[in-house]
Amino acid sequence: MKIFIKFDFTRTCTKVIQDKLDELDVKYHLMSFGEIEFLEKVSVEKLKSFNQTLNDYGIEIIENQKVILVQKLKEAIIEMVFNEETTINVKSSVYLSDKLGHSYGYLSNLFSEVTYTSIENFIILQKIEYAKTLIIKTDLSLTEIAFKLNYSSVAHLSTQFKNTTGITPTAFQRIIEKRRELSKNKN
């Protein structure tokens, strides 16, 4: 038997962090973008233990200010792309500048310096990941998916999907359907 699990990365990480901080018995305040404000002095031993525990979950503490801003930028992009409630109808450059309080030129240069790729490429990767998720977990048509992800057309989505994955979204849909059929036949 197979089951599909949908989960929210941000909520999952937040819960892990809260549980681990509560285990350490420290007073803290969780802020947006994965920031934690300690409301009391925390010993080096507790911080070391907390860091090790987070590493076990693939979560790391970031200390470099440039890397912190890039992480905030990635999280803002993911929030922008994976936003299920509403479609964000402003240009990504305007959205990111407003959200992070820096000029888009600065954010773009910093992102490229730290990640060796562009913000635009990262946005495309996130959109294609979301498109794959929507194909797998919903019955939305490619037209509906393209609209949801702010593509001008299905052709534009298809071109970026193929450039990123090597196959078209239609071919990806067929693969998923075949896997489902094989899974049903096994059970």
C-alpha positions in Angstrom: 0.0 0.0 0.0 1.2 3.5 -0.8 0.0 6.8 0.8 0.9 10.3 -0.2 1.7 12.8 2.5 1.4 16.5 2.1 3.3 18.7 4.6 4.3 22.3 5.1 8.1 22.6 5.4 7.9 25.8 7.4 5.4 24.5 9.9 7.3 21.2 10.3 10.6 23.0 10.9 9.0 25.5 13.3 7.5 22.6 15.3 10.8 20.8 15.5 12.6 24.0 16.6 9.9 24.8 19.2 10.0 21.2 20.6 13.8 21.3 20.9 13.9 24.7 22.5 11.3 23.6 25.0 13.4 20.6 25.8 16.3 22.9 26.5 14.1 24.9 28.9 15.0 28.3 27.6 12.8 31.4 27.1 12.6 32.4 23.5 10.5 34.1 20.9 10.1 32.7 17.4 10.2 35.5 14.8 9.5 35.3 11.1 11.9 33.7 8.6 13.3 31.2 11.1 14.7 33.9 13.5 14.8 33.1 17.2 15.2 35.7 19.8 16.5 34.3 23.1 14.8 36.2 26.0 17.5 35.1 28.5 21.2 34.2 28.5 21.8 30.8 26.9 24.9 28.8 27.9 27.4 27.7 25.2 26.6 24.1 26.1 22.9 24.5 25.5 23.5 26.3 22.2 25.9 23.6 21.1 23.4 20.9 22.0 20.6 22.8 20.2 22.8 23.2 17.1 23.6 19.4 17.1 20.0 18.5 17.5 19.0 20.8 14.6 21.7 19.3 12.4 20.2 15.9 12.9 17.1 17.3 11.2 19.0 19.0 8.4 18.4 22.4 10.0 21.4 24.6 10.6 22.1 27.8 12.5 23.3 30.6 10.3 25.7 33.3 11.6 26.9 35.1 8.4 24.7 38.1 7.8 24.8 37.8 4.0 23.8 34.1 4.2 21.0 35.0 6.6 19.6 37.5 4.1 19.9 35.0 1.3 18.0 32.5 3.4 15.3 35.0 4.1 15.2 35.7 0.4 14.8 32.0 -0.4 12.0 31.7 2.2 10.2 34.7 0.7 10.4 33.2 -2.7 9.1 29.9 -1.5 6.3 31.7 0.3 5.5 33.7 -2.8 5.4 30.6 -5.1 3.7 28.1 -2.8 1.1 30.5 -1.6 -2.1 28.5 -1.8 -4.6 31.1 -0.6 -4.0 33.9 -3.0 -2.1 34.5 -6.2 0.5 37.3 -5.7 -0.1 39.6 -8.6 2.9 41.9 -8.3 6.3 41.4 -10.0 8.5 39.2 -8.0 11.2 41.9 -7.9 8.7 44.3 -6.3 7.4 41.7 -3.9 10.9 40.7 -2.7 12.1 44.3 -2.4 9.1 45.2 -0.3 9.2 42.0 1.8 12.9 42.3 2.7 13.4 46.1 2.7 16.3 46.1 0.2 16.5 47.1 -3.5 16.1 44.3 -5.9 19.5 45.1 -7.5 21.2 44.5 -4.1 19.2 41.4 -3.4 19.9 40.0 -6.9 23.7 40.6 -6.6 23.8 39.2 -3.1 21.9 36.1 -4.1 24.1 35.4 -7.0 27.3 36.0 -4.9 26.2 33.5 -2.2 24.4 30.9 -4.3 26.1 31.1 -7.7 22.7 31.3 -9.4 20.2 34.0 -10.0 17.0 34.8 -8.2 15.1 34.2 -11.4 16.5 30.6 -11.7 15.6 29.9 -8.1 12.1 31.2 -8.7 11.8 28.9 -11.8 13.0 25.9 -9.9 10.4 26.6 -7.1 7.6 27.1 -9.6 8.5 23.8 -11.4 8.6 21.9 -8.0 5.2 23.4 -7.2 3.9 22.4 -10.7 5.1 18.9 -10.1 3.3 18.8 -6.7 0.1 20.1 -8.3 0.3 17.5 -11.1 0.8 14.7 -8.6 -1.7 15.8 -5.9 -4.5 17.6 -7.7 -6.7 17.2 -10.7 -5.9 20.7 -12.0 -5.4 21.0 -15.8 -2.1 22.4 -17.1 -4.0 25.6 -17.9 -5.1 25.9 -14.3 -1.6 25.2 -13.0 -0.1 27.7 -15.4 -2.6 30.4 -14.2 -2.0 29.5 -10.5 1.8 29.9 -11.0 1.4 33.2 -12.9 2.6 31.9 -16.3 1.4 33.8 -19.3 0.5 30.6 -21.0 0.7 26.8 -20.8 3.4 27.0 -23.5 5.6 29.1 -21.2 5.1 26.7 -18.3 5.8 23.8 -20.6 9.0 25.3 -21.9 10.4 26.0 -18.4 9.2 22.6 -17.2 11.1 20.9 -20.0 14.2 23.0 -19.6 14.3 22.2 -15.9 13.3 18.5 -15.8 14.1 17.3 -19.3 10.5 16.3 -20.0 7.2 18.1 -20.7 4.5 18.5 -18.0 2.3 16.2 -20.2 4.9 13.5 -20.2 5.3 14.0 -16.4 1.5 13.6 -16.0 1.6 10.3 -18.0 4.5 8.9 -15.9 2.5 9.7 -12.7 -0.7 8.1 -14.2 1.3 4.9 -15.1 2.8 4.7 -11.6 -0.7 5.0 -10.1 -1.9 2.2 -12.4 1.0 0.0 -11.6 0.4 0.7 -7.9 -3.3 -0.2 -8.2 -2.5 -3.4 -10.0 0.0 -4.5 -7.3 -2.7 -4.2 -4.6 
